């Protein structure tokens, strides 16, 4: 095997072999990657009804706390306005 034959062999492998391997790997690995991605996403999603109920309770509690905080802020503003009115008199 001389140098010209070796160069032709390397060139043929580079031109035809690498793209062929890349395409075959794409078609082999793509379904596996899709399955793995779906499995990871399904793990992250709440599937248990008990968990969903608990999450709904937490969201409800957060809304209640937010409303109470708004009321406290309004009451403090009102108190500050009253105090400034008394001090200016």
Biopython code that builds the backbone (N, CA, C, O; Angstrom):
import numpy as np
from Bio.PDB.StructureBuilder import StructureBuilder

atoms = [
    (1, "UNK", "N", (0.852, -1.169, 0.000)),
    (1, "UNK", "CA", (0.000, 0.000, 0.000)),
    (1, "UNK", "C", (0.900, 1.235, 0.000)),
    (1, "UNK", "O", (1.701, 1.446, 0.911)),
    (2, "UNK", "N", (0.750, 2.018, -1.016)),
    (2, "UNK", "CA", (1.595, 3.203, -1.101)),
    (2, "UNK", "C", (0.875, 4.421, -0.534)),
    (2, "UNK", "O", (-0.272, 4.316, -0.100)),
    (3, "UNK", "N", (1.516, 5.535, -0.536)),
    (3, "UNK", "CA", (0.994, 6.760, 0.085)),
    (3, "UNK", "C", (-0.244, 7.280, -0.631)),
    (3, "UNK", "O", (-1.163, 7.787, 0.013)),
    (4, "UNK", "N", (-0.280, 7.160, -1.959)),
    (4, "UNK", "CA", (-1.451, 7.644, -2.719)),
    (4, "UNK", "C", (-2.699, 6.846, -2.367)),
    (4, "UNK", "O", (-3.774, 7.424, -2.212)),
    (5, "UNK", "N", (-2.575, 5.548, -2.241)),
    (5, "UNK", "CA", (-3.712, 4.702, -1.892)),
    (5, "UNK", "C", (-4.196, 5.022, -0.479)),
    (5, "UNK", "O", (-5.401, 5.071, -0.228)),
    (6, "UNK", "N", (-3.280, 5.234, 0.419)),
    (6, "UNK", "CA", (-3.624, 5.568, 1.790)),
    (6, "UNK", "C", (-4.354, 6.909, 1.858)),
    (6, "UNK", "O", (-5.336, 7.049, 2.587)),
    (7, "UNK", "N", (-3.884, 7.872, 1.113)),
    (7, "UNK", "CA", (-4.536, 9.186, 1.080)),
    (7, "UNK", "C", (-5.942, 9.069, 0.493)),
    (7, "UNK", "O", (-6.879, 9.685, 1.000)),
    (8, "UNK", "N", (-6.092, 8.280, -0.578)),
    (8, "UNK", "CA", (-7.418, 8.077, -1.190)),
    (8, "UNK", "C", (-8.362, 7.388, -0.206)),
    (8, "UNK", "O", (-9.540, 7.738, -0.133)),
    (9, "UNK", "N", (-7.865, 6.428, 0.537)),
    (9, "UNK", "CA", (-8.677, 5.720, 1.522)),
    (9, "UNK", "C", (-9.129, 6.662, 2.638)),
    (9, "UNK", "O", (-10.296, 6.649, 3.029)),
    (10, "UNK", "N", (-8.219, 7.466, 3.143)),
    (10, "UNK", "CA", (-8.564, 8.424, 4.199)),
    (10, "UNK", "C", (-9.563, 9.452, 3.679)),
    (10, "UNK", "O", (-10.498, 9.824, 4.389)),
    (11, "UNK", "N", (-9.372, 9.910, 2.454)),
    (11, "UNK", "CA", (-10.282, 10.872, 1.846)),
    (11, "UNK", "C", (-11.671, 10.271, 1.657)),
    (11, "UNK", "O", (-12.668, 10.943, 1.920)),
    (12, "UNK", "N", (-11.757, 9.039, 1.214)),
    (12, "UNK", "CA", (-13.047, 8.374, 1.013)),
    (12, "UNK", "C", (-13.769, 8.186, 2.343)),
    (12, "UNK", "O", (-14.978, 8.397, 2.431)),
    (13, "UNK", "N", (-13.031, 7.792, 3.372)),
    (13, "UNK", "CA", (-13.646, 7.630, 4.695)),
    (13, "UNK", "C", (-14.141, 8.975, 5.208)),
    (13, "UNK", "O", (-15.230, 9.063, 5.776)),
    (14, "UNK", "N", (-13.353, 10.011, 5.012)),
    (14, "UNK", "CA", (-13.741, 11.340, 5.485)),
    (14, "UNK", "C", (-14.964, 11.857, 4.746)),
    (14, "UNK", "O", (-15.882, 12.391, 5.367)),
    (15, "UNK", "N", (-14.988, 11.704, 3.419)),
    (15, "UNK", "CA", (-16.070, 12.262, 2.612)),
    (15, "UNK", "C", (-17.359, 11.469, 2.769)),
    (15, "UNK", "O", (-18.433, 12.063, 2.869)),
    (16, "UNK", "N", (-17.278, 10.133, 2.792)),
    (16, "UNK", "CA", (-18.497, 9.328, 2.824)),
    (16, "UNK", "C", (-18.778, 8.694, 4.185)),
    (16, "UNK", "O", (-19.939, 8.540, 4.563)),
    (17, "UNK", "N", (-17.763, 8.336, 4.902)),
    (17, "UNK", "CA", (-17.950, 7.597, 6.148)),
    (17, "UNK", "C", (-18.476, 8.440, 7.283)),
    (17, "UNK", "O", (-19.416, 8.038, 7.970)),
    (18, "UNK", "N", (-17.884, 9.610, 7.494)),
    (18, "UNK", "CA", (-18.290, 10.460, 8.613)),
    (18, "UNK", "C", (-19.729, 10.939, 8.467)),
    (18, "UNK", "O", (-20.485, 10.841, 9.433)),
    (19, "UNK", "N", (-20.154, 11.456, 7.304)),
    (19, "UNK", "CA", (-21.566, 11.844, 7.180)),
    (19, "UNK", "C", (-22.525, 10.660, 7.330)),
    (19, "UNK", "O", (-23.609, 10.810, 7.893)),
    (20, "UNK", "N", (-22.134, 9.487, 6.830)),
    (20, "UNK", "CA", (-22.996, 8.308, 6.958)),
    (20, "UNK", "C", (-23.161, 7.921, 8.429)),
    (20, "UNK", "O", (-24.263, 7.594, 8.868)),
    (21, "UNK", "N", (-22.072, 7.960, 9.182)),
    (21, "UNK", "CA", (-22.140, 7.648, 10.613)),
    (21, "UNK", "C", (-22.977, 8.701, 11.340)),
    (21, "UNK", "O", (-23.767, 8.370, 12.224)),
    (22, "UNK", "N", (-22.800, 9.972, 10.965)),
    (22, "UNK", "CA", (-23.556, 11.040, 11.620)),
    (22, "UNK", "C", (-25.055, 10.890, 11.359)),
    (22, "UNK", "O", (-25.860, 11.040, 12.279)),
    (23, "UNK", "N", (-25.433, 10.598, 10.128)),
    (23, "UNK", "CA", (-26.858, 10.413, 9.818)),
    (23, "UNK", "C", (-27.441, 9.209, 10.541)),
    (23, "UNK", "O", (-28.543, 9.277, 11.085)),
    (24, "UNK", "N", (-26.704, 8.114, 10.545)),
    (24, "UNK", "CA", (-27.232, 6.928, 11.224)),
    (24, "UNK", "C", (-27.340, 7.159, 12.727)),
    (24, "UNK", "O", (-28.302, 6.705, 13.347)),
    (25, "UNK", "N", (-26.387, 7.848, 13.319)),
    (25, "UNK", "CA", (-26.469, 8.149, 14.744)),
    (25, "UNK", "C", (-27.645, 9.069, 15.041)),
    (25, "UNK", "O", (-28.307, 8.933, 16.070)),
    (26, "UNK", "N", (-27.899, 10.007, 14.132)),
    (26, "UNK", "CA", (-29.031, 10.920, 14.330)),
    (26, "UNK", "C", (-30.339, 10.142, 14.357)),
    (26, "UNK", "O", (-31.183, 10.372, 15.223)),
    (27, "UNK", "N", (-30.509, 9.233, 13.421)),
    (27, "UNK", "CA", (-31.758, 8.480, 13.359)),
    (27, "UNK", "C", (-31.868, 7.449, 14.480)),
    (27, "UNK", "O", (-32.975, 7.059, 14.851)),
    (28, "UNK", "N", (-30.762, 7.012, 15.012)),
    (28, "UNK", "CA", (-30.782, 6.059, 16.122)),
    (28, "UNK", "C", (-30.985, 6.790, 17.448)),
    (28, "UNK", "O", (-31.793, 6.368, 18.276)),
    (29, "UNK", "N", (-30.257, 7.878, 17.647)),
    (29, "UNK", "CA", (-30.278, 8.551, 18.938)),
    (29, "UNK", "C", (-31.472, 9.487, 19.115)),
    (29, "UNK", "O", (-31.874, 9.749, 20.249)),
    (30, "UNK", "N", (-32.041, 9.991, 18.045)),
    (30, "UNK", "CA", (-33.145, 10.942, 18.177)),
    (30, "UNK", "C", (-34.351, 10.347, 18.914)),
    (30, "UNK", "O", (-34.862, 10.993, 19.829)),
    (31, "UNK", "N", (-34.828, 9.152, 18.560)),
    (31, "UNK", "CA", (-35.953, 8.587, 19.335)),
    (31, "UNK", "C", (-35.591, 8.337, 20.796)),
    (31, "UNK", "O", (-36.422, 8.535, 21.683)),
    (32, "UNK", "N", (-34.359, 7.905, 21.053)),
    (32, "UNK", "CA", (-33.958, 7.677, 22.444)),
    (32, "UNK", "C", (-33.917, 8.986, 23.214)),
    (32, "UNK", "O", (-34.357, 9.042, 24.363)),
    (33, "UNK", "N", (-33.397, 10.035, 22.602)),
    (33, "UNK", "CA", (-33.343, 11.338, 23.253)),
    (33, "UNK", "C", (-34.747, 11.870, 23.520)),
    (33, "UNK", "O", (-34.997, 12.472, 24.564)),
    (34, "UNK", "N", (-35.662, 11.648, 22.577)),
    (34, "UNK", "CA", (-37.049, 12.080, 22.755)),
    (34, "UNK", "C", (-37.683, 11.344, 23.938)),
    (34, "UNK", "O", (-38.380, 11.956, 24.747)),
    (35, "UNK", "N", (-37.445, 10.041, 24.040)),
    (35, "UNK", "CA", (-37.997, 9.262, 25.151)),
    (35, "UNK", "C", (-37.428, 9.718, 26.497)),
    (35, "UNK", "O", (-38.161, 9.822, 27.480)),
    (36, "UNK", "N", (-36.144, 9.984, 26.538)),
    (36, "UNK", "CA", (-35.516, 10.431, 27.778)),
    (36, "UNK", "C", (-36.067, 11.796, 28.178)),
    (36, "UNK", "O", (-36.343, 12.033, 29.354)),
    (37, "UNK", "N", (-36.230, 12.695, 27.208)),
    (37, "UNK", "CA", (-36.767, 14.027, 27.490)),
    (37, "UNK", "C", (-38.193, 13.928, 28.024)),
    (37, "UNK", "O", (-38.532, 14.599, 28.998)),
    (38, "UNK", "N", (-39.021, 13.110, 27.409)),
    (38, "UNK", "CA", (-40.392, 12.932, 27.881)),
    (38, "UNK", "C", (-40.418, 12.349, 29.293)),
    (38, "UNK", "O", (-41.249, 12.741, 30.112)),
    (39, "UNK", "N", (-39.520, 11.424, 29.574)),
    (39, "UNK", "CA", (-39.471, 10.828, 30.912)),
    (39, "UNK", "C", (-39.089, 11.871, 31.958)),
    (39, "UNK", "O", (-39.665, 11.906, 33.046)),
    (40, "UNK", "N", (-38.122, 12.715, 31.630)),
    (40, "UNK", "CA", (-37.709, 13.763, 32.569)),
    (40, "UNK", "C", (-38.841, 14.744, 32.799)),
    (40, "UNK", "O", (-39.086, 15.152, 33.935)),
    (41, "UNK", "N", (-39.536, 15.130, 31.734)),
    (41, "UNK", "CA", (-40.652, 16.071, 31.876)),
    (41, "UNK", "C", (-41.803, 15.465, 32.664)),
    (41, "UNK", "O", (-42.454, 16.166, 33.440)),
    (42, "UNK", "N", (-42.061, 14.195, 32.481)),
    (42, "UNK", "CA", (-43.154, 13.563, 33.227)),
    (42, "UNK", "C", (-42.825, 13.453, 34.708)),
    (42, "UNK", "O", (-43.726, 13.463, 35.546)),
    (43, "UNK", "N", (-41.546, 13.348, 35.036)),
    (43, "UNK", "CA", (-41.148, 13.301, 36.443)),
    (43, "UNK", "C", (-41.374, 14.655, 37.090)),
    (43, "UNK", "O", (-41.789, 14.727, 38.247)),
    (44, "UNK", "N", (-41.109, 15.729, 36.359)),
    (44, "UNK", "CA", (-41.246, 17.077, 36.906)),
    (44, "UNK", "C", (-42.694, 17.502, 37.076)),
    (44, "UNK", "O", (-42.987, 18.330, 37.939)),
    (45, "UNK", "N", (-43.602, 16.964, 36.288)),
    (45, "UNK", "CA", (-45.005, 17.364, 36.367)),
    (45, "UNK", "C", (-45.680, 16.690, 37.563)),
    (45, "UNK", "O", (-45.453, 15.508, 37.822)),
    (46, "UNK", "N", (-46.503, 17.436, 38.285)),
    (46, "UNK", "CA", (-47.224, 16.805, 39.397)),
    (46, "UNK", "C", (-48.290, 15.850, 38.863)),
    (46, "UNK", "O", (-49.206, 16.271, 38.155)),
    (47, "UNK", "N", (-48.173, 14.587, 39.195)),
    (47, "UNK", "CA", (-49.116, 13.599, 38.684)),
    (47, "UNK", "C", (-50.062, 13.107, 39.769)),
    (47, "UNK", "O", (-51.141, 12.599, 39.465)),
    (48, "UNK", "N", (-49.681, 13.248, 40.997)),
    (48, "UNK", "CA", (-50.488, 12.753, 42.093)),
    (48, "UNK", "C", (-51.627, 13.722, 42.402)),
    (48, "UNK", "O", (-51.387, 14.922, 42.537)),
    (49, "UNK", "N", (-52.850, 13.235, 42.515)),
    (49, "UNK", "CA", (-53.965, 14.121, 42.891)),
    (49, "UNK", "C", (-53.749, 14.753, 44.271)),
    (49, "UNK", "O", (-54.142, 15.896, 44.504)),
    (50, "UNK", "N", (-53.129, 14.009, 45.171)),
    (50, "UNK", "CA", (-52.839, 14.542, 46.501)),
    (50, "UNK", "C", (-51.858, 15.710, 46.404)),
    (50, "UNK", "O", (-52.010, 16.722, 47.087)),
    (51, "UNK", "N", (-50.862, 15.555, 45.555)),
    (51, "UNK", "CA", (-49.879, 16.622, 45.357)),
    (51, "UNK", "C", (-50.525, 17.847, 44.707)),
    (51, "UNK", "O", (-50.237, 18.981, 45.093)),
    (52, "UNK", "N", (-51.389, 17.622, 43.731)),
    (52, "UNK", "CA", (-52.084, 18.738, 43.080)),
    (52, "UNK", "C", (-52.987, 19.473, 44.071)),
    (52, "UNK", "O", (-53.068, 20.701, 44.049)),
    (53, "UNK", "N", (-53.667, 18.714, 44.944)),
    (53, "UNK", "CA", (-54.530, 19.320, 45.958)),
    (53, "UNK", "C", (-53.701, 20.165, 46.926)),
    (53, "UNK", "O", (-54.094, 21.274, 47.287)),
    (54, "UNK", "N", (-52.569, 19.639, 47.334)),
    (54, "UNK", "CA", (-51.686, 20.371, 48.257)),
    (54, "UNK", "C", (-51.160, 21.645, 47.596)),
    (54, "UNK", "O", (-51.072, 22.692, 48.237)),
    (55, "UNK", "N", (-50.815, 21.551, 46.329)),
    (55, "UNK", "CA", (-50.341, 22.721, 45.589)),
    (55, "UNK", "C", (-51.434, 23.777, 45.488)),
    (55, "UNK", "O", (-51.157, 24.969, 45.615)),
    (56, "UNK", "N", (-52.670, 23.351, 45.262)),
    (56, "UNK", "CA", (-53.790, 24.290, 45.203)),
    (56, "UNK", "C", (-53.993, 24.971, 46.559)),
    (56, "UNK", "O", (-54.272, 26.168, 46.616)),
    (57, "UNK", "N", (-53.854, 24.211, 47.647)),
    (57, "UNK", "CA", (-53.981, 24.802, 48.986)),
    (57, "UNK", "C", (-52.890, 25.838, 49.229)),
    (57, "UNK", "O", (-53.155, 26.904, 49.786)),
    (58, "UNK", "N", (-51.682, 25.531, 48.818)),
    (58, "UNK", "CA", (-50.581, 26.484, 49.000)),
    (58, "UNK", "C", (-50.808, 27.761, 48.185)),
    (58, "UNK", "O", (-50.542, 28.863, 48.665)),
    (59, "UNK", "N", (-51.295, 27.612, 46.964)),
    (59, "UNK", "CA", (-51.582, 28.789, 46.140)),
    (59, "UNK", "C", (-52.680, 29.641, 46.770)),
    (59, "UNK", "O", (-52.605, 30.869, 46.774)),
    (60, "UNK", "N", (-53.692, 28.974, 47.297)),
    (60, "UNK", "CA", (-54.784, 29.685, 47.963)),
    (60, "UNK", "C", (-54.261, 30.445, 49.189)),
    (60, "UNK", "O", (-54.619, 31.602, 49.409)),
    (61, "UNK", "N", (-53.424, 29.794, 49.972)),
    (61, "UNK", "CA", (-52.851, 30.432, 51.147)),
    (61, "UNK", "C", (-51.989, 31.629, 50.769)),
    (61, "UNK", "O", (-51.995, 32.646, 51.463)),
    (62, "UNK", "N", (-51.260, 31.512, 49.686)),
    (62, "UNK", "CA", (-50.424, 32.617, 49.232)),
    (62, "UNK", "C", (-51.289, 33.802, 48.817)),
    (62, "UNK", "O", (-50.930, 34.949, 49.081)),
    (63, "UNK", "N", (-52.423, 33.540, 48.173)),
    (63, "UNK", "CA", (-53.330, 34.620, 47.788)),
    (63, "UNK", "C", (-53.909, 35.316, 49.012)),
    (63, "UNK", "O", (-54.014, 36.542, 49.042)),
    (64, "UNK", "N", (-54.282, 34.544, 50.013)),
    (64, "UNK", "CA", (-54.828, 35.111, 51.243)),
    (64, "UNK", "C", (-53.785, 35.994, 51.927)),
    (64, "UNK", "O", (-54.098, 37.096, 52.378)),
    (65, "UNK", "N", (-52.554, 35.509, 52.002)),
    (65, "UNK", "CA", (-51.485, 36.291, 52.627)),
    (65, "UNK", "C", (-51.250, 37.579, 51.846)),
    (65, "UNK", "O", (-51.029, 38.632, 52.444)),
    (66, "UNK", "N", (-51.297, 37.506, 50.520)),
    (66, "UNK", "CA", (-51.123, 38.702, 49.701)),
    (66, "UNK", "C", (-52.216, 39.732, 49.945)),
    (66, "UNK", "O", (-51.942, 40.929, 50.029)),
    (67, "UNK", "N", (-53.461, 39.262, 50.060)),
    (67, "UNK", "CA", (-54.575, 40.177, 50.331)),
    (67, "UNK", "C", (-54.422, 40.815, 51.722)),
    (67, "UNK", "O", (-54.645, 42.015, 51.881)),
    (68, "UNK", "N", (-54.047, 40.027, 52.708)),
    (68, "UNK", "CA", (-53.857, 40.573, 54.052)),
    (68, "UNK", "C", (-52.729, 41.596, 54.082)),
    (68, "UNK", "O", (-52.818, 42.602, 54.785)),
    (69, "UNK", "N", (-51.681, 41.343, 53.331)),
    (69, "UNK", "CA", (-50.575, 42.285, 53.267)),
    (69, "UNK", "C", (-51.013, 43.607, 52.639)),
    (69, "UNK", "O", (-50.606, 44.677, 53.092)),
    (70, "UNK", "N", (-51.837, 43.534, 51.605)),
    (70, "UNK", "CA", (-52.363, 44.754, 50.985)),
    (70, "UNK", "C", (-53.192, 45.552, 51.984)),
    (70, "UNK", "O", (-53.086, 46.776, 52.056)),
    (71, "UNK", "N", (-54.021, 44.846, 52.756)),
    (71, "UNK", "CA", (-54.836, 45.534, 53.767)),
    (71, "UNK", "C", (-53.958, 46.206, 54.816)),
    (71, "UNK", "O", (-54.227, 47.335, 55.226)),
    (72, "UNK", "N", (-52.914, 45.514, 55.246)),
    (72, "UNK", "CA", (-52.006, 46.100, 56.237)),
    (72, "UNK", "C", (-51.304, 47.343, 55.687)),
    (72, "UNK", "O", (-51.132, 48.329, 56.405)),
    (73, "UNK", "N", (-50.905, 47.298, 54.434)),
    (73, "UNK", "CA", (-50.248, 48.457, 53.821)),
    (73, "UNK", "C", (-51.226, 49.628, 53.752)),
    (73, "UNK", "O", (-50.863, 50.764, 54.056)),
    (74, "UNK", "N", (-52.465, 49.347, 53.351)),
    (74, "UNK", "CA", (-53.475, 50.407, 53.287)),
    (74, "UNK", "C", (-53.751, 50.987, 54.675)),
    (74, "UNK", "O", (-53.885, 52.201, 54.826)),
    (75, "UNK", "N", (-53.834, 50.125, 55.682)),
    (75, "UNK", "CA", (-54.082, 50.597, 57.044)),
    (75, "UNK", "C", (-52.912, 51.450, 57.538)),
    (75, "UNK", "O", (-53.127, 52.456, 58.214)),
    (76, "UNK", "N", (-51.702, 51.068, 57.215)),
    (76, "UNK", "CA", (-50.535, 51.843, 57.635)),
    (76, "UNK", "C", (-50.509, 53.203, 56.935)),
    (76, "UNK", "O", (-50.162, 54.211, 57.552)),
    (77, "UNK", "N", (-50.872, 53.236, 55.653)),
    (77, "UNK", "CA", (-50.955, 54.517, 54.941)),
    (77, "UNK", "C", (-51.994, 55.433, 55.590)),
    (77, "UNK", "O", (-51.753, 56.621, 55.807)),
    (78, "UNK", "N", (-53.150, 54.851, 55.891)),
    (78, "UNK", "CA", (-54.221, 55.620, 56.512)),
    (78, "UNK", "C", (-53.762, 56.173, 57.869)),
    (78, "UNK", "O", (-54.010, 57.335, 58.194)),
    (79, "UNK", "N", (-53.090, 55.321, 58.652)),
    (79, "UNK", "CA", (-52.592, 55.742, 59.953)),
    (79, "UNK", "C", (-51.557, 56.857, 59.799)),
    (79, "UNK", "O", (-51.541, 57.808, 60.581)),
    (80, "UNK", "N", (-50.700, 56.735, 58.793)),
    (80, "UNK", "CA", (-49.688, 57.767, 58.558)),
    (80, "UNK", "C", (-50.345, 59.080, 58.142)),
    (80, "UNK", "O", (-49.896, 60.151, 58.552)),
    (81, "UNK", "N", (-51.406, 59.010, 57.330)),
    (81, "UNK", "CA", (-52.127, 60.220, 56.926)),
    (81, "UNK", "C", (-52.791, 60.874, 58.136)),
    (81, "UNK", "O", (-52.748, 62.095, 58.283)),
    (82, "UNK", "N", (-53.398, 60.075, 58.993)),
    (82, "UNK", "CA", (-54.029, 60.612, 60.193)),
    (82, "UNK", "C", (-52.990, 61.267, 61.100)),
    (82, "UNK", "O", (-53.208, 62.355, 61.633)),
    (83, "UNK", "N", (-51.878, 60.597, 61.261)),
    (83, "UNK", "CA", (-50.819, 61.130, 62.121)),
    (83, "UNK", "C", (-50.273, 62.438, 61.548)),
    (83, "UNK", "O", (-50.020, 63.379, 62.300)),
    (84, "UNK", "N", (-50.088, 62.510, 60.238)),
    (84, "UNK", "CA", (-49.575, 63.752, 59.651)),
    (84, "UNK", "C", (-50.601, 64.869, 59.756)),
    (84, "UNK", "O", (-50.220, 66.034, 59.870)),
    (85, "UNK", "N", (-51.875, 64.554, 59.723)),
    (85, "UNK", "CA", (-52.918, 65.539, 59.899)),
    (85, "UNK", "C", (-52.977, 66.071, 61.321)),
    (85, "UNK", "O", (-53.242, 67.254, 61.538)),
    (86, "UNK", "N", (-52.733, 65.204, 62.279)),
    (86, "UNK", "CA", (-52.755, 65.595, 63.695)),
    (86, "UNK", "C", (-51.526, 66.457, 63.991)),
    (86, "UNK", "O", (-51.628, 67.452, 64.708)),
    (87, "UNK", "N", (-50.372, 66.083, 63.448)),
    (87, "UNK", "CA", (-49.142, 66.818, 63.714)),
    (87, "UNK", "C", (-49.159, 68.212, 63.078)),
    (87, "UNK", "O", (-48.584, 69.149, 63.634)),
    (88, "UNK", "N", (-49.808, 68.358, 61.927)),
    (88, "UNK", "CA", (-49.831, 69.658, 61.255)),
    (88, "UNK", "C", (-50.847, 70.613, 61.881)),
    (88, "UNK", "O", (-50.786, 71.819, 61.645)),
    (89, "UNK", "N", (-51.763, 70.095, 62.663)),
    (89, "UNK", "CA", (-52.804, 70.951, 63.285)),
    (89, "UNK", "C", (-52.295, 71.738, 64.424)),
    (89, "UNK", "O", (-53.048, 72.494, 65.037)),
]
sb = StructureBuilder()
sb.init_structure("model")
sb.init_model(0)
sb.init_chain("A")
sb.init_seg("    ")
for serial, (resi, resn, name, xyz) in enumerate(atoms, 1):
    if name == "N":
        sb.init_residue(resn, " ", resi, " ")
    sb.init_atom(name, np.array(xyz, "f"), 0.0, 1.0, " ", f" {name:<3s}", serial, name[0])
structure = sb.get_structure()
